[in-house]
Amino acid sequence: MAGGGGKIDYIFKVVLIGDSAVGKSQILSRFARNEFTIDSKATIGVEFQTRTVVIQHKSVKAQIWDTAGQERYRAVTSAYYRGALGAMLVYDITKRQSFDHVARWLEELRGHADKNLVVMLVGNKTDLEDQRAVSMEDAKEFAQNEGLFFLETSALDATNVESAFLTTLTEIFNIMNKKNLTSEDQENGDAPNLSGKKVLIPGPAQVIPQNKLCCKSS
C-alpha cells in the first residue's frame, strides 16, 4: 500500500488522541515505520509523522499528529485538532480508566474539529488479553452510540494497526470524493445524485471482520 515518490493526490491530517501511556506513539510508529520500541518515552506536546498510501489508484499522504495525553499539554494539543479530517481515539484495554476518559476526549475533539471528522475508536494492547479490563462489547456499544468506527489493536504484534489507519483514511477519501462530485454536479447545474450511493474501495481497508468493526449507519 505504500506510495512512491510521485505525485500526491490528497493530503489528510489525522490526529491520535487519548490518555497517556495507552500506546498512541507505538501505534503511529508501527504504521509509519513498522517499528515498535519497548521503552518508548511519553510524548511531549505533539509529534508528527507521515506515510503515503494508495487508495483507489490515488496517492494519499497521511499527516499523522501524535498528541500528548497528559493534562498539562491539553491546551497545546487541542489546537492541533483544527484541520484534522480523521482521529484515532485510543484507550488501553487493560486500563479501565483510559476507556472511561474516552467520552471526554471525544467531546473535546468534536468541540475543535470539523463536523465531518472520521473517528476510529481503538482499543490497544490486545497482546495483554489476560489483563483485559475493558470488554469488546462495552467498546462496541460506545462506538455504535457515538457513530464511531471501532477496532482492537496491538502495536506490539501489529494486529489491526494497518487496518485501523487504512479504514480511517479510506472513509475520509470517500467523504472527500463525495464532496468533490457534489460540487462538480452543482457547478454543472445538475442535481447531486449521491443519495444512498456507497463507494467501496478495494484492498485491506475493506477486509476487517464485521465483529471487530462498528459504525453507526446514518
N, C-alpha and C positions, 0 to 999 in steps of 0.2 A: 504493500500500500504506500510505501514511501515514494515521494515525488522526486524528480531530478532537479537540476539547477535551472530549468527553463522558466517559461512564463508562469506567473501566479495569477489565477483567475479570481480567487476570493481570499480575503484575509478575515478570519473570525477570531474575535477576542473571547477567551473563556477564562473564568476565574475559579480557583479552588478555594473553598471556604469550609470552616468547621473548627471545632475545638483544637487546641494544641495537642500534639502527640498522637493524633489519630492516623497519621501516615500520609498526609497530603503531599509532602515533598517526595516521599518514596514512590507514590503513585505517579507523580509527574516524571520523576527520574526514570521509572520503568517504561513509561510511554515514550518520552522524548529520546532517551539514550539506551533503553533496555538495560538499565543498571539498578542495583539495589545495594545500599550501604547500611550495614548493621548498626553502626554507631553514629548515625547522622545527627547533626545538631538542630536545635529548634530554629525555625525561620525567624529572622529579624526583619520586621517591616514587610517587604514584598520581594519575591524573586520571580524571574521571568525566563521562560524557555519557549522554543518554537519547534514545530515539526510540520512538514508538508506531507499531505496525503492526497490521494486521488479519489474523487467521488464522482461517479457518472462521467468519466472522462474529463473532469475538470480538476485543475490543480488548486488545492485548498491549503493555505498556510494557517495553521492554528497558532495563535499567540496566547500562551497559557501563563496566567499570573497566579503564583502560589502565595497566598496571603498568610500572615502570622495569625495564630489562633489566640494568642494571649490578649487579655482585656486591654492592656496598656497600649496596644497598637491599633485598637478599634477605630479611632478617629482617622488614622492614616489610611488603613486598608479600605475603609468604606468608599473613599474617593476613587479607588480603582475599579469599583463596580460599574461606574459610568462608562457607557460604550460597550459593555460586555453583551454578547449575544447568547452566551451559554454559561452555565455554572455547574460545578460538581460540588455537591454538598456532602461532605464526608464525615462519617462517625466511625467509631471503633466498636465492633460487635462484642468486644469483651468489657467495654466500659459503658454501663447504662447511662451514666450522666452525660456522656458525649451525644447519645441519642436524644436524651431529654432536652438538650440545648438546641436541637435541630430546628424546632419551630421558631425560636428566637433568631437564629441565623437567617432563616427563610424570610421572616418579617423584615429584617434589616436589609436583606438583599433586594426584596421587592420594593422597598422604600427608596432605593437609589438606582436601580437598574431599569432597563427597557421593559415595557409591559409584555412584550412577546418573548421574553427571555426563556430559553430552554433550560430546564433544571433537571439534573440527574442526581438522585439520592444514592449515595454509595456507602454500603456497609463494608468497611475494610477489615483485614486481618482474619479472613476465613481459615487461614492456616492454623489459627488458635481455636479451633472448633470446641475443644474440650474446656475452654474458658468462656464460652459464649454467655453473654448476659442480656443480649437483645435478640428476640426471636425474629426469624424472617417474616412471620405473619404480622407482627407489630409494625415492622418497617413497610411491608406491602400495603397495609391498611392506611398508614400515614401517607404514603406516596399516592395511593388512589384518591384519597380525600383531597389532597392538595394539587392533583393533576401533574405529578412528577413522574419521570422515568425512575426505575429502581434496578440496581444490580448489587450483588455482593462480590467483593474482590479480595485478592491477596496480592499486595505489591511484592511480597517475598517470593512467591512461586509464579507470579504473573497471571494468575487466574482472573479472567474477565476484565483486566485493565484496558487492553486494546478495545474490547467490545464497548466498555463504558464510554471511552472517548469518541470512538467512531459512531456510536449511536447518537451521542450529543451533537457531533459535527454534522452528521447526516440530516438530523432533524432541523438544524439551523439552515443547512443547504436547501432543504425542502421549502422552508418558510421564505428564504430569500428568493428562490425560484418563483414561488407563487406571487410574491410581491412584484417581481420584475415582469412576469406575464400579465399581471393585473394592470400595471401601469402602462404596458405596451398596448393592451386592449383599449384602455381609456384614451390613450393618445390617438389611436386609430379610429376612435368613435364607436368601438364595439363594446357591447356589454360583457363584463367578465363572465366566463363560463366555467369557473373553477369550483363551484359549489359541489361538495361531495367527492371531488377528484382527489385520489390519493396517489402520490408519487412514490414509487418503490425504487430504491437504489440497490442494485445487486451487490453482493460482497459481504464481508464479515459483519457489517453493521446490522444486517437483517437476520442473522442466524442465532440470535440469543434465545434460549429456551423460554417458552412463554411463562413457565412458573417462576422464572427469575426476573421477569421484566414487567413492570406495571406502568400503564399510562392511562390517564382518565380520558375517556372519549368525550369529544365536545358535542 
